Amino acid sequence: MKDREWCKKVEEELNTLKERVRKLEGTQCSSCSSNLKEIELEIEWPAAEISGLRFGKHTSRGVFELDDDGNYYSRDILFHSARDTDDGTGIDLLTMYLASEEVTKAFYKAATDAGIKVPGELNVFLPEAKRGEGIKTYNGVRWWYWLKPRAAGSSTSFVNVNSVGYVSGHNASSVGGCAPAFCVA
């Protein structure tokens, strides 16, 4: 019986190592910093309040794929969030949340916990319009999600991708999904 338990434990450890190797496959050396083509992270999103908009603490698992531009884009929507502007000035509170030190620390921790060394400064952001487009899901269901606000036009209308993949504008105070991206500088 002890031999079976020992074999099962060794098999579990081997599977854990295989999973870590799978995550590290595709590593490329460029100026002595490694870039993984795909990264799976479990992120503990911190609670925050920015200009009266509350972001709740929660955990989600996300897969990020490396694009030709050097940024990692979320394959799925990781959380829902109300989005708003600060008194019509055009300040994007969701972007402010993603750029916060707390969110950056959460990404660093998630990467470290996954055995990934981040070789430089990490920046979390919402993709620009026309970037990271396409249909994305939240808990396996198609959902519309936010992209970065338009550079010109109304400060109360933001770019979004609907549940069939079309890019359009939407009222900033609505609730939508968030499919963030990040880059390592």
N, C-alpha and C positions, 0 to 999 in steps of 0.2 A: 504493500500500500504506500509506503514512504517513497518508493522508487517512482510510482505514478505521480505522486504529488510533486516530487522534485522535477520530473520530466515536464509536467504541466507548467511549473514555475519557469523553467528554462525556456519553454516554448513561448510563454507570454513575454518574457524579456526579449527574446529574439524578434517577436512580432513588433514590439515597441521600437527596437533598433531598426528594423526594416522600414517602419513608418518614418522614422527620422531621416533615414537615408533617402527614402522616396521624396521627402520634402527638400532635401539638399541636392537632388539630381537636377541637372540643368544649370548648375552653377557655372558662371563664366567669370574669368578674371579680367578686369579692365582697370588699369591703374591701381592694382592691388586691392580693389574693393570688389566684393562678390555681389552678383545680382542673381536672384532666384527668379525663374520664369513664372512660378506660381507659388503663392504663400497662403497657407491656411492659418488663420488666427482666431482665437477665442478672445474677444475684447470685452473688458468690463468698462462700459461707458460711465463716466463720472456724472453725478448730479451737479447741476449748475443753474444759476439764474442770471440771465443777461438781459438787462433793461426790462425787467418784468416778465420775461418769457422763461418758463421753468422747463428744464430738461431733467427727466427722471433718470435715476441710476438703474442700469440693467446690463445684462450680458448677452452677447450674440456671437455667433460663429460666422466668419466670413472668409471667402476665398478671393484673393486679389491676384490678378494676372498682369504681368509686365507687358506694357505696350511699347511700340517702336519709339515713342517719345521719351522713354525712360521712367514713366510714371506707372504706378500700380493702380488698376481700376477694380473696384468691387464687382464681383460677378452678380451679386444679389443685393437687394435692399436690406440694410442692416438694422434700421430702426425707423419709426415714424416720428415726425416732429412737426409741431405747429411752427410756422415760419412767419415772420413779420418784419416790418421795418420800423426804425426808431423815429416816430413822429413825421413820417413822410420824407426823411432826409436821404433815404436810399441805403442806409446802413443795414447790412444783411446779418441778422442775429444768428442764424444757423451757421453761416461762414465764420462768424466770430467765435461760436462755440467750438467748431472743428479746429480752429486755429489756436485755441486756448492751450495753455501750458498743461492743464489737467488731461486733456484729450491726447496731447503728444506723449505725456507720461504713460497713459493707458496703452498706447500703441507700442511704446518701448517695452513695457512690461509684457504685453502679449507676445511680442517678438522674442524676448528673452525666454519666456516660459516655453515657447515652441522650439527653443534651441537655435534661434537665428540671431546672429550678431549684426546689429545695424552699424555700418561703418562710418556714418556721418550724421549730419543734422536731418531730422525727419520732419516733413511738413505734411499736414493733413488738410485736405481741401475738398470742395465740391468740384466736379468736372465742369469745364467750360461747355457752352452750348456746342452741339455737334461732336462732343467728346464723350465716350462711354455711353453712346446711344444704344438703343435696342431695347427689347423687352427684358425686364428683370422681374424677379419674383420675390415675394416676402412670405416666408413660411410655405413655399411651394405654390403660391397663388400669384397670378399676374397682378401688378399694382403700378399705379403711376408714381413717379418720383421726380425729385427736384434736380435741376442742374443749376449752375451758377447764374446769378441774375444778369439780365442784358446790360451791356455797357451803355446803351443809350435808350431813351424812351422813358416810360413811366416808372417811377421808383416803387410803385405798388404792384407791378406785374413782373413775374419772374418766369424764366424758362423752365419747362418741365417736359418729361417724356410720358405719354399716356400708356395705357395698358396694352395697346397694339403697336407701340413703337414709334408713334409720330411725335415730333418735337413741336411744342406750341408754347403759348404764354398762359399764365394762370394767376389768379389773385394771390397776393403774398400772404394773406392771413389764413389761407386754407391749410388743411393738414394733408401732408403727402409723405411718401417714403423718402428715405435718404440713402443713396448709394455713394458713399464717400470714396475718395482716392487718396493716395499718398505718394510722396517721392522722397528719396534720400539724396540730400545734396552733398 
